[in-house]
Each structure stands twice: as structure tokens, then as C-alpha cells.
Amino acid sequence: MSISLVTAVYNREGTLALSVNSVLMQGLSDCHQVLIDGMSTDGTEAVIAEHRGPTTTVIREPDDGIYDALNKGIRHSTGDVIGFLHADDMLADADCLAAVAKAFEDPDVDAVFGDLVYVDSVDTNRIVRYWREKPFDRRRFRTGWMPPHPTVYIRREIYERYGGFRDDLRTSADYELMVRLFYKHQVRLKHIPKILVKMRMGGQSNASWSNRRLANREDRMAWIVNDLKPPSFLRLTKPMRKLPQYWLRPSEPLPKFP
């Protein structure tokens, strides 16, 4: 079982090394990272040159935004399974990809997802939110649920069958992909009860009130473009699902990153 991890990056010289090193420390031998650099103008290119692994693929060329870059990464991936790791984020420990590969030993599993912690943007060992998940239940999509998308790994043939990210959505293309695959087409999704990703606080969809309003509109469009009726109170239920994350904490400490 081979796994490709796609990382889209633009001007992230201060965070990329931790992200790449969290992949290199994985115990899984058949792991391949695809770095899509949208022509960074800071020191990102030098960071890539210093920290890339022997199997890392680097594509450095202009793109039309993050979702175009992620789709490009899918096309350049060689693994049986494809996941994504943002340039600001890290795999939570050295056993993450081994746990993912183990789950895919079941031929009835098309995709997996795990748990996630949000960490401080500067002190990545300080947990701010804990997104603890449950076994997959498709019906929860109607109450504003989605899996933590940075923890989702999907078999290559699913992308070949149903396509990748829509690049006409600015903030909700990841949500639309989840609705399309796991609600509309009922792709078989399994939960791994393990923290897979440490995600730095921030993000385009929550950066300002105007972006939040745009995200609300695009969340509804994620259903409409799939010929599905959006849930009635999606604007309320989707953000309300995040509230418990602020007081939940993992029962065991995570490995510390420098």
C-alpha cells in the first residue's frame, strides 16, 4: 500500500520545514510527497531544497489558486491512496501513515479520516481545539457535519471516478468534495480513532467576516451543484458543531515538535 501526500505551498518558508519533516519521520516505507510550489517569492524554494526527501516530487510553476494546485498534486501522485497536508500543518506523530495504510488493508474501505488538533500558530505544541470524531454516519451531513478534511485519505480510483476539487469555489471546495463523495455517491468511509494532523490556527474561510459570509454561501452551493437540497439550518449547524472542540482535549499528550 503506497501513499502520496500532496502539499500546496506559496511563500511558507517559516512553516514548511516542520510540515515536510513530519512526513519524512513516518515509519511507512512507501510514502511519496508531492510539493506544489506556486512560484514562491520568499525562501520557500531553499527550504524545499534543504528538506525534501529522496522520493519527494517538486512541481514549481504558477497555478490558479490552492484548489488548482491540489488537483495538480493529485495528477502527479503515484500512490494507491492520496492525502493532503497543508504547508502550515504537521502529521501528529511518526505512526500516522502506518495507521492509514493499516485501515486500507480492508478492501471495503474507499477512504478514511481521523481526528485533528488545532494548535497555536507560533507554539505548535499548544493545543487550542480538539476535533474528536466518531464512526462515520452519512446522515450527519444533514446536520452540518463534515470529516476533518486534512485527515482524509482516499483511494486514487475514487478521484479517477468522481473527480477532484472544483476550482470555481473559493473557500468551500473541500466541503463540496466531501458532500459529493461521501453523501451523494456514498463512497465507503472509515474513521481511524487517532489524531492524524496538527493544524495551525487560521484559514481562508475564517479570516474575516466577509470570508465567513462567502463560506456560508458556498457551503449551500456545495449541495446545489450536486443537485441536492441544502440542509435548512446549515449556516447555524455547521459552525455550532465546532463549539465542543474548544474544551475537549486529548487524553494523552502528543509528541512535541521543535
Secondary structure, DSSP 4 states (H G I P E B T S, - for coil): --EEEEEEESS-TTTHHHHHHHHHT-S-SSEEEEEEE---SSSHHHHHHHH--TT-EEEES--SSHHHHHHHHHHH--SSEEEE--TT-EESSTTHHHHHHHHTTSTT-SEEEEEEEEE-SS-TTSEEEEE---S--GGGGGGT----GGG-EEEHHHHHHH----TT-SS-HHHHHHIIIIIIS---EEEEEEEEEEEES--GGGSSHHHHHHHHHHHHHHHHTTT-PPPTTHHHHHHHTTGGGGT---SSPPPPP-
